[in-house]
Amino acid sequence: MGLPGVSVAVVVVALILNAAVLCNGGITSSFVRKAEKTVDMPLDSDVFRVPPGYNAPQQVHITQGDHVGKGVIISWVTQDEPGSNTALYWTEKSKHKNRAEGIVVTYKFYNYTSGYIHHCTIKNLKLDTKYYYEVGIGNTTRQFWFTTPPRVGPDVPYTFGLIGDLGQSYDSNRTLTHYESNLKKGQTVLFVGDLSYADDYPFHDNVRWDTWGRFVERSVAYQPWIWTAGNHEIDFAPEIVYNVKRTIVILLQGETIPFKPYRHRYHVPYRTSGKYTPQYKWLEKEFPKVNRSETPWLIVFMHSPWYNSYNYHYMEGETMRVMYEPWFVEYKVDVVFAGHVHAYERSERVSNIAYNIVNGVCTPISDQSAPVYITIGDGGNLEGLATNMTEPQPLYSAYREASFGHAIFDIKNRSHAYYSWHRNQDGYAIEADSLWFFNRFWNPLDESTRWDVL
């Protein structure tokens, strides 16, 4: 689907600056992160604090609300009672407050009952305009703001933040703080899946969905985060059983509705995008609709990477790659962002679409019509870093490093974009990896970081 108002279509203190290590493939960073266990922040951490006041709105977050940038979905939770489902909003220059009414949903998961989850879509906003909005009632109203995107145009600049596999550990907090301190931080975050990691707790403890919502509110209440779901959002747990009587134990089937917490909490404009058909059929129709004269940059983000040189989740995305990769090459996708692997990696422009199981042609080749694949599942969750890499480094791998961090994709115009990745240990201005991207449609030059590619 087209990202609203932007020239892009989206279908995610220790300084050791030694020389990087050259391998058979690209570069394996020589940066050695201090070995530490990744630990989740305790429930009484400041970042999880419930806002003061009876039934005060919490876990406030926004995302895009329509196809062109004139709509925003505002979501929040009230814990004690439904309260008001009205959102008030107004421009920076206007004192007149507009009203929008939303819906409220709840859900149960094992022995957990959610608060009252509100979703309110505000429409017909002015582009490139700062808006304030207010949710709650009485003495417990809370106020936030956001800026709508600019009008669509082939040379309109726009900047994205990239975060994935965040979780709620101390490292997660460092990642989010590092992103917030970056002067180039995005106008919108592309989040490549795996949000709260609540399913890593006994019985998929959904309290950890609430703490995560309060943790990220400081960013996502003020700028849209565009979500894709990861495996930790599935929350499919048929093994959980219920004792429904004290004297007679009856074992009932457990949680068998996939994505239940995620779908109740994080609404996206799927009807606006037409995304309510099977993914394959949807994507088959979506790619030809992208007008590269109007929206030159074509970005795809997903959860499981296709090109991955770590010994974690190796080739898990292979069936998806075989199905979709020819389209990515045909429609000249500029870049693909993925998560899942808890480390960082950037590929050269490669494809592997010749293989048909008979011909044996199964080695990726250099392909300037193919996207660059970037794995950024390095948000900092409690499962820790992926540190074990395949050796030798594959030829398709341009740069890899086992560190936590975030990235920035800064679109300059129809032909150029500047990409940078920032590890948590560095100051925000330091770019551990960077690349000038040349648009595949308007300026398909070779931006390889080495000249002996494949």
Disulfide bonds with the S-S distance in Angstrom:
none
